[in-house]
Amino acid sequence: MFLDRTGRRCLGAVDATGRAALLGVQSVALFFVRGFSLPRLVERIFEIGVRTTPLILLVGLFTGMVLGLQGYYTLVRFGSEGLLGPAVALTLIRELGPVLTAIMVVGQAGSAMAAELGIQRNSEQIDALEIMGIETRAFLIGPRLVAALICFPILTAFFDIVGIFGGYVTGVTILGLQHGVYWSNLIDAVQWTDVRGGFIKSLVFGFLVILICCFQGYFTHLQKRYFGARGVSYSATQAVVMSCVVILAADYLITSFLI
């Protein structure tokens, strides 16, 4: 019985991964081939990017301030407080910026996408669109994936910039580190490869998390545990949990290849 349950779960995971991959590729391809709509794309950019920006700026500011505070008291033990700027900037650009941006977008927009698509599936709106001859993958999922590829690098850049400023506020304004030391060491330490790696992560995270959220909502009707409103809430919860796990796993894999 144990081996049987384990095998079924493994096969189910492989099947879900394959269906999600096909859904993502087909949705983007069909969006550009059959269902391109600039107004819908702009609407999804507003949903993912504009509405999430205030949260990204707030979290980025406090993340940078915390990094500046902790980094200063760690570096001062070794007489290296002048390296606070590079420590804050590289930590944000390489790791925390893309990861926390993706997690914030999942919490703000991803769960809403999963719930919206789940309600549309349970209320047979998606079936109605298919009966009318509308390609639902291009109409509902394609714009969201393309908008994610556009918005995630921009949101990550906002997070990094505001976080670096937060580290400056803590290190220079509050703790008394010299202004020139902070910025000069930061400029010398940050390389284009660091920035490029952060943008690569943001693109991968953006596509993966939005695909997971759309997949969970689009196939809500295939849930075996729950149905109706309970199934929609379960799909939204699963979308957030799986997205966070995938973000951390993908972050490790990408980092191992980029280093």
BADOTI-149665 format. One line per 4 residues: number of its first residue (from 1); their letters; for each residue x, y, z of N, C-alpha, C. Coordinates in steps of 0.02 Angstrom, whole numbers, plus 50000, padded with zeros to 5 digits. Layout:
<recs>
NUM> a> X:Y:Z:X:Y:Z:X:Y:Z ~ ...
</recs>
This chain:
<recs>
1> mfld> 50041:49940:50000:50000:50000:50000:50043:50063:50000 ~ 50097:50061:50038:50142:50120:50040:50173:50132:49972 ~ 50199:50078:49941:50230:50085:49875:50179:50107:49823 ~ 50118:50082:49830:50066:50101:49783:50050:50176:49788
5> rtgr> 50042:50200:49849:50027:50272:49858:50085:50315:49835 ~ 50146:50293:49851:50205:50331:49829:50210:50335:49753 ~ 50199:50278:49721:50201:50276:49648:50148:50320:49616 ~ 50087:50317:49644:50033:50359:49616:50048:50433:49624
9> rclg> 50077:50451:49681:50094:50522:49691:50149:50545:49644 ~ 50198:50502:49634:50253:50520:49588:50227:50527:49517 ~ 50185:50480:49496:50157:50484:49429:50112:50545:49422 ~ 50075:50560:49475:50033:50619:49472:50073:50683:49468
13> avda> 50130:50685:49503:50173:50744:49500:50204:50752:49431 ~ 50226:50696:49401:50254:50700:49334:50201:50721:49283 ~ 50141:50694:49290:50087:50713:49245:50069:50787:49251 ~ 50065:50811:49313:50049:50882:49323:50103:50927:49296
17> tgra> 50166:50907:49305:50222:50947:49279:50219:50951:49203 ~ 50206:50895:49171:50201:50894:49099:50143:50937:49073 ~ 50085:50930:49105:50027:50970:49084:50039:51045:49095 ~ 50073:51062:49150:50088:51133:49163:50137:51160:49111
21> allg> 50188:51121:49093:50236:51143:49043:50202:51153:48975 ~ 50160:51106:48955:50124:51114:48892:50077:51173:48894 ~ 50044:51183:48951:49998:51239:48957:50035:51305:48949 ~ 50094:51311:48980:50131:51374:48975:50155:51388:48904
25> vqsv> 50185:51338:48872:50211:51348:48804:50154:51362:48755 ~ 50101:51322:48758:50045:51332:48712:50009:51398:48723 ~ 50004:51419:48786:49969:51482:48800:50006:51542:48771 ~ 50071:51543:48780:50111:51599:48752:50110:51597:48676
29> alff> 50119:51537:48647:50121:51532:48574:50053:51551:48544 ~ 49999:51526:48572:49933:51542:48546:49915:51615:48556 ~ 49940:51645:48609:49926:51716:48621:49953:51759:48565 ~ 50014:51745:48542:50043:51784:48488:50017:51765:48419
33> vrgf> 49996:51702:48411:49975:51678:48345:49900:51692:48333 ~ 49859:51678:48384:49787:51680:48372:49749:51731:48415 ~ 49775:51747:48473:49734:51787:48518:49767:51850:48545 ~ 49815:51879:48507:49849:51938:48533:49800:51996:48543
37> slpr> 49802:52024:48603:49758:52080:48619:49797:52128:48664 ~ 49813:52186:48637:49851:52235:48676:49813:52259:48738 ~ 49747:52273:48733:49711:52294:48794:49713:52242:48850 ~ 49707:52178:48833:49711:52126:48885:49781:52121:48914
41> lver> 49831:52130:48872:49899:52129:48897:49912:52187:48944 ~ 49888:52246:48926:49896:52304:48970:49859:52294:49035 ~ 49800:52263:49031:49761:52250:49092:49799:52203:49139 ~ 49832:52153:49111:49870:52106:49154:49934:52137:49179
45> ifei> 49964:52181:49140:50022:52218:49165:50003:52262:49224 ~ 49945:52292:49220:49920:52332:49276:49907:52288:49337 ~ 49878:52229:49325:49863:52183:49380:49926:52158:49415 ~ 49976:52138:49375:50036:52109:49404:50086:52162:49426
49> gvrt> 50095:52213:49384:50147:52262:49396:50126:52322:49437 ~ 50077:52359:49412:50059:52423:49444:50030:52412:49513 ~ 49985:52365:49520:49953:52355:49585:50000:52326:49637 ~ 50054:52294:49614:50102:52263:49660:50158:52311:49678
53> tpli> 50168:52364:49640:50224:52409:49650:50228:52438:49720 ~ 50173:52466:49749:50179:52493:49817:50203:52442:49868 ~ 50179:52380:49863:50200:52328:49909:50274:52312:49899 ~ 50296:52309:49836:50367:52296:49821:50411:52351:49850
57> llvg> 50392:52413:49842:50432:52468:49867:50435:52467:49943 ~ 50380:52453:49976:50379:52452:50049:50422:52395:50076 ~ 50413:52335:50049:50452:52277:50072:50526:52287:50056 ~ 50541:52314:49997:50610:52326:49979:50645:52376:50025
61> lftg> 50609:52429:50044:50637:52479:50089:50656:52448:50156 ~ 50610:52412:50186:50623:52383:50252:50673:52326:50249 ~ 50674:52289:50193:50724:52237:50185:50794:52267:50183 ~ 50802:52321:50144:50867:52355:50142:50887:52384:50209
65> mvlg> 50839:52412:50246:50855:52440:50312:50877:52386:50360 ~ 50843:52329:50358:50863:52274:50402:50932:52247:50383 ~ 50944:52241:50317:51010:52218:50295:51065:52267:50316 ~ 51050:52332:50310:51099:52382:50331:51113:52379:50406
69> lqgy> 51061:52368:50446:51070:52364:50518:51110:52302:50538 ~ 51088:52245:50514:51122:52182:50531:51192:52180:50502 ~ 51198:52203:50440:51264:52201:50408:51314:52246:50442 ~ 51292:52305:50464:51338:52351:50497:51366:52321:50561
73> ytlv> 51322:52294:50604:51345:52267:50668:51384:52202:50659 ~ 51376:52169:50602:51417:52110:50588:51486:52130:50563 ~ 51487:52178:50516:51551:52199:50486:51594:52240:50534 ~ 51562:52276:50579:51602:52318:50625:51644:52275:50672
77> rfgs> 51625:52213:50683:51665:52169:50725:51732:52153:50694 ~ 51734:52156:50628:51796:52140:50592:51829:52203:50564 ~ 51804:52261:50583:51832:52323:50558:51820:52334:50484 ~ 51765:52307:50458:51751:52311:50385:51685:52345:50372
81> egll> 51665:52392:50415:51600:52424:50405:51597:52463:50339 ~ 51654:52480:50310:51654:52514:50245:51628:52471:50189 ~ 51622:52406:50199:51596:52361:50149:51520:52351:50155 ~ 51488:52393:50194:51416:52386:50203:51379:52394:50137
85> gpav> 51398:52444:50098:51365:52455:50034:51367:52395:49988 ~ 51426:52367:49975:51429:52306:49933:51390:52247:49963 ~ 51391:52240:50029:51356:52184:50060:51281:52190:50049 ~ 51254:52250:50059:51182:52261:50049:51164:52253:49975
89> altl> 51202:52284:49932:51185:52284:49861:51189:52214:49831 ~ 51243:52177:49845:51251:52112:49815:51200:52062:49843 ~ 51184:52068:49906:51133:52024:49935:51065:52035:49902 ~ 51048:52098:49891:50985:52114:49859:50984:52095:49786
93> irel> 51036:52114:49750:51036:52103:49677:51040:52029:49660 ~ 51081:51992:49696:51091:51922:49680:51035:51877:49704 ~ 51011:51888:49766:50966:51840:49796:50899:51870:49819 ~ 50901:51914:49868:50839:51935:49900:50793:51973:49854
97> gpvl> 50820:52013:49809:50778:52052:49764:50732:52008:49722 ~ 50759:51963:49681:50715:51920:49641:50670:51875:49682 ~ 50697:51846:49737:50657:51799:49776:50599:51833:49811 ~ 50613:51887:49847:50559:51920:49884:50509:51954:49837
101> taim> 50533:51979:49781:50487:52008:49731:50438:51955:49707 ~ 50463:51897:49690:50420:51843:49666:50370:51822:49719 ~ 50393:51816:49781:50347:51796:49835:50293:51848:49847 ~ 50312:51912:49844:50262:51965:49854:50211:51966:49797
105> vvgq> 50233:51954:49736:50187:51953:49680:50139:51894:49686 ~ 50165:51837:49707:50122:51779:49718:50068:51794:49769 ~ 50088:51825:49825:50038:51841:49876:49989:51893:49854 ~ 50011:51942:49814:49967:51996:49794:49924:51979:49733
109> agsa> 49955:51951:49681:49920:51940:49618:49910:51866:49601 ~ 49958:51824:49620:49954:51754:49601:49894:51718:49630 ~ 49882:51727:49694:49825:51694:49726:49760:51718:49696 ~ 49756:51783:49679:49695:51810:49648:49684:51779:49579
113> maae> 49738:51768:49541:49732:51736:49476:49704:51665:49483 ~ 49732:51627:49529:49709:51558:49539:49636:51557:49559 ~ 49616:51601:49604:49546:51603:49625:49500:51625:49569 ~ 49521:51675:49530:49480:51699:49474:49468:51646:49422
117> lgiq> 49523:51612:49402:49516:51559:49352:49477:51500:49380 ~ 49486:51485:49444:49448:51431:49474:49373:51445:49475 ~ 49354:51506:49490:49283:51525:49490:49256:51523:49419 ~ 49295:51546:49370:49273:51543:49301:49265:51471:49277
121> rnse> 49307:51426:49302:49301:51356:49283:49239:51325:49315 ~ 49228:51337:49379:49172:51306:49414:49105:51334:49391 ~ 49104:51398:49371:49042:51428:49346:49032:51417:49272 ~ 49074:51376:49241:49070:51356:49171:49080:51414:49122
125> qida> 49112:51467:49145:49127:51522:49099:49180:51501:49049 ~ 49230:51462:49071:49282:51439:49025:49252:51392:48973 ~ 49206:51349:48994:49173:51305:48946:49133:51345:48896 ~ 49101:51399:48918:49062:51441:48872:49107:51474:48821
129> leim> 49166:51497:48843:49212:51528:48796:49235:51477:48743 ~ 49248:51415:48765:49270:51364:48718:49215:51347:48669 ~ 49152:51346:48691:49096:51333:48646:49090:51388:48593 ~ 49105:51450:48612:49102:51506:48565:49162:51507:48518
133> giet> 49208:51459:48525:49266:51456:48481:49325:51498:48502 ~ 49324:51523:48564:49379:51564:48589:49432:51518:48620 ~ 49493:51528:48602:49549:51490:48630:49563:51516:48701 ~ 49541:51478:48751:49544:51503:48820:49615:51509:48845
137> rafl> 49660:51467:48821:49729:51473:48844:49760:51538:48820 ~ 49746:51557:48758:49771:51620:48732:49734:51679:48762 ~ 49671:51671:48779:49630:51726:48803:49640:51739:48877 ~ 49650:51686:48917:49653:51693:48989:49724:51687:49018
141> igpr> 49764:51643:48991:49829:51628:49021:49886:51662:48985 ~ 49885:51665:48919:49938:51695:48881:49955:51766:48901 ~ 49906:51811:48907:49922:51880:48928:49954:51884:48996 ~ 49935:51840:49041:49964:51841:49108:50037:51820:49107
145> lvaa> 50054:51770:49068:50123:51748:49064:50168:51800:49031 ~ 50143:51830:48977:50182:51882:48943:50190:51942:48989 ~ 50137:51961:49024:50142:52017:49070:50191:52003:49127 ~ 50194:51940:49149:50242:51922:49201:50314:51931:49177
149> licf> 50328:51911:49115:50395:51919:49088:50414:51993:49081 ~ 50365:52036:49071:50378:52108:49066:50386:52139:49135 ~ 50344:52120:49182:50340:52156:49246:50392:52133:49296 ~ 50408:52069:49298:50451:52044:49351:50521:52076:49351
153> pilt> 50555:52083:49294:50620:52117:49297:50615:52190:49321 ~ 50561:52224:49300:50553:52294:49321:50540:52298:49396 ~ 50497:52254:49422:50483:52253:49493:50545:52235:49533 ~ 50584:52189:49508:50646:52170:49541:50695:52229:49544
157> affd> 50699:52266:49489:50742:52326:49489:50719:52377:49540 ~ 50653:52388:49544:50626:52433:49595:50645:52410:49666 ~ 50637:52345:49677:50653:52317:49743:50726:52328:49760 ~ 50771:52315:49712:50843:52323:49724:50861:52395:49739
161> ivgi> 50834:52441:49699:50851:52512:49707:50827:52538:49775 ~ 50765:52523:49791:50738:52546:49855:50773:52512:49913 ~ 50790:52448:49906:50826:52413:49959:50895:52442:49971 ~ 50931:52459:49918:50996:52491:49925:50989:52559:49960
165> fggy> 50938:52596:49942:50925:52659:49976:50909:52648:50050 ~ 50871:52594:50066:50857:52578:50135:50919:52562:50175 ~ 50966:52525:50144:51030:52513:50176:51070:52576:50187 ~ 51065:52623:50140:51098:52688:50147:51069:52727:50206
169> vtgv> 51002:52727:50212:50970:52762:50267:50994:52736:50334 ~ 50996:52669:50340:51017:52640:50403:51092:52651:50416 ~ 51133:52636:50366:51205:52638:50377:51233:52708:50382 ~ 51210:52754:50339:51239:52821:50337:51201:52869:50382
173> tilg> 51135:52872:50373:51096:52921:50410:51091:52904:50484 ~ 51081:52841:50500:51068:52822:50570:51132:52802:50606 ~ 51174:52760:50574:51233:52733:50608:51296:52773:50596 ~ 51295:52821:50550:51351:52867:50543:51406:52846:50496
177> lqhg> 51394:52797:50453:51444:52779:50403:51451:52836:50352 ~ 51511:52845:50327:51523:52900:50280:51486:52888:50214 ~ 51457:52942:50189:51418:52940:50127:51459:52914:50069 ~ 51518:52942:50058:51560:52923:50002:51584:52852:50005
181> vyws> 51599:52828:50066:51622:52759:50074:51568:52710:50052 ~ 51507:52723:50072:51451:52678:50055:51444:52672:49979 ~ 51440:52729:49944:51426:52727:49873:51487:52706:49831 ~ 51546:52728:49849:51605:52712:49809:51620:52637:49811
185> nlid> 51617:52608:49871:51628:52536:49876:51574:52496:49841 ~ 51512:52521:49844:51456:52487:49811:51467:52487:49735 ~ 51486:52545:49707:51495:52550:49635:51553:52506:49612 ~ 51605:52502:49652:51663:52460:49634:51647:52386:49638
189> avqw> 51603:52366:49683:51591:52295:49694:51539:52265:49647 ~ 51488:52303:49629:51433:52276:49589:51455:52273:49516 ~ 51449:52214:49486:51467:52203:49416:51404:52187:49375 ~ 51412:52193:49309:51355:52179:49266:51332:52107:49273
193> tdvr> 51378:52061:49285:51359:51990:49292:51311:51981:49352 ~ 51320:52020:49404:51275:52015:49462:51205:52038:49443 ~ 51201:52094:49407:51136:52120:49386:51103:52073:49337 ~ 51142:52047:49290:51115:52000:49241:51086:51938:49274
197> ggfi> 51123:51911:49323:51098:51853:49359:51033:51866:49394 ~ 51026:51924:49424:50963:51941:49457:50905:51947:49408 ~ 50917:51974:49349:50865:51980:49299:50846:51912:49270 ~ 50896:51868:49262:50880:51800:49239:50835:51765:49289
201> kslv> 50851:51771:49352:50809:51741:49404:50738:51769:49403 ~ 50732:51835:49395:50666:51866:49395:50624:51841:49336 ~ 50654:51832:49278:50617:51806:49221:50594:51735:49233 ~ 50639:51693:49258:50621:51623:49272:50567:51620:49326
205> fgfl> 50577:51656:49381:50528:51655:49435:50460:51680:49410 ~ 50460:51734:49371:50397:51762:49348:50358:51713:49306 ~ 50392:51680:49259:50356:51633:49216:50331:51573:49257 ~ 50373:51547:49302:50354:51488:49340:50296:51501:49387
209> vili> 50300:51555:49426:50248:51565:49477:50181:51583:49445 ~ 50181:51623:49393:50117:51640:49360:50089:51578:49326 ~ 50133:51536:49297:50109:51475:49266:50078:51428:49318 ~ 50109:51422:49376:50082:51379:49429:50014:51405:49452
213> ccfq> 50009:51470:49462:49945:51499:49485:49890:51489:49433 ~ 49906:51501:49370:49857:51491:49317:49839:51418:49309 ~ 49887:51374:49316:49875:51302:49310:49828:51278:49365 ~ 49840:51300:49426:49798:51279:49481:49726:51303:49472
217> gyft> 49717:51364:49449:49649:51389:49439:49616:51359:49378 ~ 49653:51351:49323:49624:51326:49261:49599:51255:49267 ~ 49635:51215:49307:49616:51144:49316:49586:51131:49385 ~ 49552:51180:49412:49519:51170:49477:49469:51114:49475
221> hlqk> 49435:51105:49419:49383:51054:49414:49411:50983:49418 ~ 49477:50975:49411:49507:50909:49416:49527:50891:49487 ~ 49515:50936:49535:49531:50921:49605:49487:50863:49629 ~ 49519:50815:49660:49483:50756:49685:49461:50764:49758
225> ryfg> 49493:50809:49794:49477:50816:49865:49417:50861:49876 ~ 49417:50920:49844:49366:50970:49859:49333:50993:49795 ~ 49272:51020:49803:49233:51044:49746:49203:51112:49764 ~ 49181:51148:49713:49147:51211:49724:49193:51264:49754
229> argv> 49164:51302:49801:49202:51356:49832:49262:51329:49871 ~ 49253:51271:49902:49309:51240:49938:49366:51222:49891 ~ 49349:51199:49831:49400:51183:49782:49438:51244:49758 ~ 49403:51300:49750:49436:51362:49729:49485:51386:49782
233> sysa> 49464:51385:49845:49508:51407:49899:49568:51360:49905 ~ 49557:51295:49895:49612:51248:49898:49661:51260:49841 ~ 49636:51274:49782:49680:51287:49724:49721:51350:49735 ~ 49690:51402:49763:49727:51464:49777:49782:51452:49829
237> tqav> 49765:51414:49880:49815:51398:49932:49872:51357:49903 ~ 49855:51307:49864:49907:51265:49833:49950:51306:49785 ~ 49921:51353:49751:49960:51395:49705:50013:51435:49742 ~ 49993:51464:49799:50041:51504:49838:50096:51460:49867
241> vmsc> 50076:51404:49897:50126:51360:49929:50174:51332:49877 ~ 50148:51305:49822:50191:51276:49771:50236:51329:49740 ~ 50210:51389:49730:50251:51443:49700:50309:51460:49745 ~ 50298:51465:49810:50352:51482:49856:50405:51428:49857
245> vvil> 50384:51365:49856:50432:51310:49855:50472:51310:49790 ~ 50438:51320:49735:50471:51321:49669:50520:51379:49665 ~ 50502:51436:49693:50547:51494:49692:50613:51477:49726 ~ 50609:51448:49785:50670:51432:49822:50710:51377:49788
249> aady> 50676:51327:49761:50712:51273:49726:50745:51300:49663 ~ 50709:51340:49625:50737:51368:49563:50794:51416:49579 ~ 50788:51452:49634:50842:51498:49654:50907:51460:49667 ~ 50901:51404:49701:50961:51364:49713:50991:51338:49648
253> lits> 50949:51312:49603:50974:51284:49541:51007:51337:49497 ~ 50974:51395:49491:51002:51448:49449:51067:51474:49479 ~ 51068:51483:49545:51129:51507:49577:51187:51458:49567 ~ 51173:51394:49571:51226:51344:49562:51255:51346:49492
257> fli> 51214:51365:49442:51240:51370:49374:51275:51436:49361 ~ 51252:51490:49393:51280:51556:49380:51346:51568:49416 ~ 51355:51535:49473:51417:51547:49512:51477:51516:49476
</recs>
